[in-house]
Amino acid sequence: MILNTTKHFGLVSIFLHWLMAAVVIGLFALGWYMVDLTYYDSLYNTLPFIHKSIGILVAGVFLFRIVWIRVSPAPGPLQGSSRFGIIASRLMHAVLYILIALIILSGYLISTADGSGIDVFNLFAVPAMITGIPQQEDIAGLIHEYLAYILIGLVLVHAAAALKHHFIDRDNSLRRMLGIG
């Protein structure tokens, strides 16, 4: 099944979830590694190029995911879910989406602060449309870094909650997102 149903996630939602999870973790690890590179390191230019290129592609996937949520809404809460659990889940998902959007935007502002566009794997370039903000690169850089740490922390909480639902509550929350429940 491609579309979500009232009880199950569809293949597109499952794929988008796990793709974004892998990319968010991968970009965090890449960003964490590359900030310590020196000018003389052989990866000094390569890793930021890869990070920016993937970041732009993630922006496209993220926008598609937002549209997909409207096309194919997520299944409702599992039967027996507490009111607190439902509210916490919805709040967590909203915060994750907001953080991802802000991280994408701040990354864009860092990369285009000098007026240059962002080259995406030498396939196309995204133009600089917002420039000239005083200390744009530095401020956007701090925002990008802090929000990335907050996001990865919340991703860990999200994963822990999924494991709690699976192993302690023994419900189908995780199984639904794996496409087996």
Secondary structure, DSSP 8 states (H G I E B T S, - for coil): --S--SSS--HHHHHHHHHHHHHHHHHHHHHHHHTT--TTSTTTTHHHHHHHHHHHHHHHHHHHHHHHHHHS------TT--HHHHHHHHHHHHHHHHHHHHHHHHHHHHHTTTS--EEETTTEEE---S---TTHHHHHHHHHHHHHHHHHHHHHHHHHHHHHHHHTS--SHHHHHHT--
